[in-house]
């Protein structure tokens, strides 16, 4: 029987993509995946260091695995990802989790086969973490579970050094892939049936600045749009500082790039933005939003916001609320500030912290405001017919399909048991609009040809 592997993944889409690459390497070694950790011969914990909650969940899971290791002494445990790049994590594992066999980071995950061989020969935990990133490694195997949606890395690392963020330290400097291998990868994915492609990076808007000759994200998206079989092109994550007018125009003119624009603002206070080292003001951000709205009339805007950054006053927070009221995002991912060891903001947290009760109260006010705006935005979709990519059955009701629009809104569709719609595009007339999801009924047969956006006559099979 082949040995089995289980990978527990925390964090962002970049970590999900790293997991696919690690799984691909394991497949080539003859391992087979298992959905249960208790059934595995190898467990890899792919960690995230962006927020304290993710780290605590990972530490807790590593601790729980001690009992499983005692029951199955031949079980191999590995810790990978962003937390592994932090010296504090390595020290913690050596002291509190000696049952871990291998620790490796984000820069050498492509060497997993070698690392597993070396770990077999070590009596103690093998730590192999590169402090700096090497060159981009192409043509790595992948194990992709999704039948129609795919992630594709285009740039690694980040050079922005926001004062709250650990990513530049765990992911390293920015390194772009050349357009040709990206094009070849997406073309191969399209030939395999993948239709919804998301290009990934810590800051995709920096793509290409380090290449010779220089290119940018607009160049790349225009190139990928020519690939037959790709219906929707997405990108994440963007930085407002680098979101160019050329990119705005490219999105507006494209037939495949979705009209969902995620622009993390983090704060509505220019003073806090300066302390965060975001390199834009509230006014500059709002000008960008205005230009996006003018060029893309049906744009769906989302954002990230941090509450309780060190030194944030009530007046600063009021500026954030004012910005949210002005922009009227379709959705916002909101977080209480989490200090990351080694960042400038972590030192400021000790000198000028926002009390936890104040942080929680502000977060509640922000969410209450955003939830109302999200509900109102969804009401405007009632009666419209939207193309929806069906991803599977609803977790709560097996008689309902769950899918997403091009603007990334969740849609629930009553299921016709006679037809399997998973990984297919269907036209859905929106009849229910809640804060976090839409509901509707299928109109006609599944769609063929390019997936339209809204308010158009839909091509049917």
Residue, then its C-alpha position, 0 to 999 in steps of 0.5 A: x500500500x502506498x504511504x498516505x499524506x495529509x496537509x493542514x493549510x492555514x492562511x491565504x491563497x498563496x499558502x493554498x497554492x504552496x500546498x498544491x505544489x507540495x502535494x504534487x511532489x508527494x504524488x510523484x514520490x508515490x504517496x496518496x492523499x487522505x482526507x484524515x490526519x489519523x489515517x496519514x503516514x505523513x502530516x504537513x502543517x502549512x502555516x500562516x504568520x499574518x495574524x496571531x489567531x492563525x499562529x495560535x491555531x497552528x500551535x494548538x494543532x501541532x500540540x494535538x498531534x503529539x498524541x497521534x505520534x505516540x500512537x503511531x511512532x512511524x508517523x512523520x510530522x512536518x511544519x512548513x510555511x510562513x511561521x517556519x521562517x520565524x526564529x521564534x517558531x523554530x525555538x518553540x518547536x524545539x522546546x515544546x514539540x520535539x515530536x515534529x520531525x521536519x521544519x522547512x520554510x517558504x523558500x525551499x518547499x520545492x526541495x520537499x523530496x530531499x528534505x523528507x529523505x534527510x529527516x528520515x536519517x535524523x534522530x531529532x527535528x531537522x530544521x532546514x529554513x532558508x533565510x533568503x529566497x533563491x531564484x524562481x523555480x519553474x515546472x513544479x508538479x501540482x495536485x489541484x483538487x478543484x475542477x474548474x478554478x485554479x490559482x497561478x503564482x505570478x510574483x513571490x514576496x513583497x517589498x512594501x514593508x508595511x509596519x504591521x506586516x510580517x510577510x516581507x520577512x517570511x516571503x522575502x523580496x519580490x520575484x516575478x515569473x516571466x510571462x512565457x511560463x505563466x502563459x504556458x501554465x494557464x494554457x495547459x490549465x485551460x486545456x484541462x478544463x479550468x475556466x476560472x483562473x486567479x493569478x496570485x501574489x502578495x502584491x500582484x500590482x508589482x508584477x514585472x518591475x524586476x523583469x528585463x524588459x519590464x512588464x506589468x500586470x496589465x501586460x500579463x492579463x492582456x496576454x492571458x486573455x487570449x487563451x481559449x477556454x479561460x472564461x474569468x480572470x482574477x487577481x489577488x492581492x492588490x496594493x492601492x499604491x500600485x493600482x495603475x490607470x492602465x490596469x483600470x483601463x485594461x479591466x474595463x475593456x476586457x471581456x474576461x477580467x472580472x469586475x471585482x476589485x479588491x483594494x485593501x485600504x487598512x485605515x481611513x485615517x491618513x495619519x494611521x496610513x502614514x504610520x502603517x507605511x502604506x504610502x498613500x493618503x485617504x484622499x489619494x485612495x478615494x481618488x483611485x476609487x473614483x477612477x475605478x468606478x468611472x471606468x468600470x460601471x458595474x464594479x464590485x469593490x471589497x477591501x481589508x480594514x485593520x481596527x485598533x492599530x497602535x495609536x489609533x484615536x477615536x477621530x482616526x476610527x471615525x475617518x475609517x467609518x467615513x471612508x466606508x460610508x463614502x466608498x460603499x464596499x460590497x464587502x469588507x474583511x475586518x480585523x483587530x490589529x494583531x502585533x507581529x514580532x519583529x515589525x515596527x508596529x509590534x514595538x509601538x503596541x507596547x508604548x501606545x496600545x488601543x485597549x482590547x475592549x475599545x478594539x472590539x467595540x470599534x470592530x463591532x461598529x465597523x461590521x454593523x455599518x458594513x453589513x448594512x451597506x452589503x445588504x443594500x448592495x445585494x438588494x440592487x441585484x434582485x431580479x437580475x440574471x447573473x452568470x454563476x459558476x457552481x462549485x458544489x452543494x451547499x454545506x447546509x442543504x444538499x438540495x441547494x447548489x452553491x456558486x459564485x458570480x464574477x464579482x465573487x458573491x455567493x449564490x445558492x440555487x435550488x437543485x434539480x436532481x436530474x442534472x449535475x451542475x458542479x464546475x459549470x456556468x449557469x444563468x441564475x435569476x436573483x430572487x433573494x438578497x441577504x447580507x452574505x449571499x444571494x439566492x435564485x433559480x436557474x434559467x435555461x441550460x448551462x452556459x456555453x461560450x464566454x461567460x457574460x457579466x450582467x444584464x445581457x442576453x445569455x447564450x445557452x446550450 
